[in-house]
Amino acid sequence: MKKKKVIQPPDPKKRMKIAIGIGVAIVVAVIAVNYNLDQSNLKGQRFGENLSLVQSDLSNETLSFDAKLTMYEKGQISKDQMLNITDAHIAKMQDILARYDSLSPPEPFVASLQLFRLSTQSQIDSDNMLKEWVQTGDNATRAKSDQMLQESLQYEMNALQSYNNAKTGSSQ
């Protein structure tokens, strides 16, 4: 005859240890998830702050250059001075453009960064055409510069929309 296996009643101490172990595992998992979310938020915040600095420098440089262009158009700055100012401006813009490459955007912000970069590149292209206009006085070149500047502004508007969508988690 076979012996029946006696089923032992569950050991309450063992059950308590298992319950505590599961509880600890859940708490650790929640902490790890929160930590990763916090790190993602911090990375996004740092990216936003660095992008804001680049955009602020770009805006300041553009405003300064526009003021000098107005002075040139009013005859307050000579052609040679304006060409030197334009060369220095384009060099500063190239430096600003390179700063985009040093940014580390979180995945949702990659597209907006590319659009901000395209906007700045289009503005540099516009400024090069503007320099040619200063050199030659050819109004077709000035019109081309204005057209490129409009393109730059459109890229910037798209970049801002993309950035805000990424920030709010929208996919539009």
C-alpha positions as CSV (number, residue, x, y, z in Angstrom):
1,M,0.0,0.0,0.0
2,K,1.1,3.5,-0.8
3,K,1.7,6.0,1.9
4,K,-0.3,9.1,1.6
5,K,1.8,12.3,1.5
6,V,0.8,14.5,4.3
7,I,0.2,18.1,3.3
8,Q,1.8,20.4,5.7
9,P,-0.1,23.5,6.6
10,P,1.6,26.7,5.3
11,D,4.2,28.1,7.6
12,P,3.0,31.6,8.6
13,K,6.6,32.8,9.0
14,K,7.5,31.6,5.5
15,R,4.3,33.3,4.1
16,M,5.2,36.5,5.9
17,K,8.7,36.5,4.4
18,I,7.3,35.9,0.9
19,A,4.8,38.7,1.4
20,I,7.5,41.1,2.6
21,G,9.8,40.1,-0.3
22,I,7.0,40.8,-2.8
23,G,6.2,44.1,-1.1
24,V,9.9,45.1,-1.2
25,A,10.1,44.1,-4.9
26,I,7.0,46.3,-5.7
27,V,8.4,49.3,-3.8
28,V,11.8,48.9,-5.5
29,A,10.1,48.7,-8.9
30,V,8.0,51.8,-8.3
31,I,11.1,53.7,-7.1
32,A,13.0,52.6,-10.2
33,V,10.2,53.6,-12.6
34,N,9.9,57.0,-10.8
35,Y,13.6,57.5,-10.9
36,N,13.7,56.8,-14.7
37,L,10.8,59.2,-15.3
38,D,12.6,61.9,-13.2
39,Q,15.8,61.4,-15.2
40,S,13.8,61.7,-18.5
41,N,12.2,64.9,-17.2
42,L,15.5,66.3,-16.1
43,K,17.1,65.5,-19.4
44,G,14.1,67.2,-21.2
45,Q,14.4,70.2,-18.9
46,R,18.1,70.6,-19.5
47,F,17.6,70.3,-23.2
48,G,14.9,72.9,-23.1
49,E,17.1,75.3,-21.1
50,N,20.0,74.8,-23.4
51,L,17.8,75.3,-26.5
52,S,16.4,78.4,-25.0
53,L,19.9,79.8,-24.5
54,V,20.8,79.1,-28.2
55,Q,17.5,80.7,-29.3
56,S,18.1,83.7,-27.1
57,D,21.6,84.3,-28.5
58,L,20.2,83.9,-32.0
59,S,17.5,86.4,-31.3
60,N,20.0,88.9,-29.8
61,E,22.4,88.5,-32.8
62,T,19.6,88.9,-35.3
63,L,18.2,92.0,-33.6
64,S,21.6,93.6,-33.4
65,F,22.3,92.9,-37.1
66,D,18.8,94.2,-38.2
67,A,19.5,97.4,-36.3
68,K,22.8,97.8,-38.2
69,L,21.1,97.0,-41.5
70,T,18.6,99.7,-40.9
71,M,21.4,102.1,-40.2
72,Y,23.0,101.1,-43.5
73,E,19.8,101.6,-45.4
74,K,19.5,105.1,-43.9
75,G,23.1,105.9,-45.0
76,Q,24.5,106.0,-41.4
77,I,26.9,103.1,-42.1
78,S,29.2,102.9,-45.2
79,K,29.1,99.9,-47.6
80,D,32.5,98.7,-46.4
81,Q,31.5,98.9,-42.7
82,M,28.3,97.0,-43.5
83,L,30.2,94.3,-45.4
84,N,32.5,93.9,-42.3
85,I,29.5,93.8,-40.0
86,T,27.8,91.2,-42.2
87,D,30.9,89.0,-42.2
88,A,31.1,89.2,-38.4
89,H,27.4,88.5,-38.2
90,I,27.5,85.5,-40.4
91,A,30.5,84.1,-38.4
92,K,28.5,84.5,-35.2
93,M,25.5,82.8,-36.8
94,Q,27.7,79.9,-37.9
95,D,28.8,79.5,-34.3
96,I,25.2,79.5,-33.1
97,L,24.3,76.9,-35.8
98,A,27.1,74.7,-34.5
99,R,25.7,74.9,-31.0
100,Y,22.6,73.0,-32.1
101,D,24.8,70.0,-32.8
102,S,26.0,69.9,-29.1
103,L,22.5,69.6,-27.8
104,S,21.2,66.2,-26.7
105,P,17.4,66.2,-27.2
106,P,15.1,63.6,-25.8
107,E,13.6,61.5,-28.6
108,P,10.3,63.5,-28.8
109,F,12.3,66.7,-29.4
110,V,14.6,65.5,-32.2
111,A,12.3,66.8,-35.0
112,S,11.9,70.3,-33.4
113,L,15.7,70.6,-33.0
114,Q,16.2,69.7,-36.7
115,L,13.7,72.4,-37.6
116,F,15.3,75.0,-35.4
117,R,18.6,74.1,-37.1
118,L,17.0,74.4,-40.6
119,S,15.6,77.8,-39.6
120,T,19.0,79.1,-38.6
121,Q,20.7,77.7,-41.7
122,S,18.1,79.4,-43.9
123,Q,18.7,82.6,-42.0
124,I,22.4,82.3,-42.7
125,D,21.6,81.7,-46.4
126,S,19.4,84.8,-46.4
127,D,22.2,86.8,-44.7
128,N,24.7,85.7,-47.4
129,M,22.3,86.9,-50.1
130,L,21.9,90.1,-48.2
131,K,25.7,90.5,-48.2
132,E,25.6,90.1,-51.9
133,W,22.9,92.7,-52.2
134,V,25.1,95.1,-50.2
135,Q,28.0,94.4,-52.5
136,T,26.1,94.6,-55.9
137,G,22.9,96.6,-55.1
138,D,21.0,94.0,-57.1
139,N,17.4,94.1,-55.9
140,A,16.8,90.6,-57.2
141,T,19.3,89.4,-54.7
142,R,17.6,91.4,-51.9
143,A,14.3,89.8,-52.9
144,K,15.9,86.3,-52.7
145,S,17.3,87.2,-49.3
146,D,13.8,88.2,-48.2
147,Q,12.4,84.9,-49.6
148,M,14.9,82.9,-47.7
149,L,14.2,84.8,-44.5
150,Q,10.5,83.9,-44.9
151,E,11.5,80.3,-45.3
152,S,13.6,80.6,-42.1
153,L,10.6,82.1,-40.2
154,Q,8.4,79.2,-41.5
155,Y,10.9,76.6,-40.2
156,E,11.0,78.4,-36.9
157,M,7.2,78.4,-36.6
158,N,7.1,74.7,-37.4
159,A,9.9,74.1,-34.9
160,L,8.0,75.9,-32.2
161,Q,4.9,73.9,-33.0
162,S,6.9,70.6,-33.0
163,Y,8.6,71.6,-29.7
164,N,5.3,72.4,-28.0
165,N,3.7,69.2,-29.3
166,A,6.6,67.2,-27.9
167,K,6.4,69.0,-24.6
168,T,2.7,68.2,-24.2
169,G,3.0,64.7,-25.6
170,S,0.8,65.6,-28.6
171,S,1.4,63.9,-31.9
172,Q,0.0,66.6,-34.3
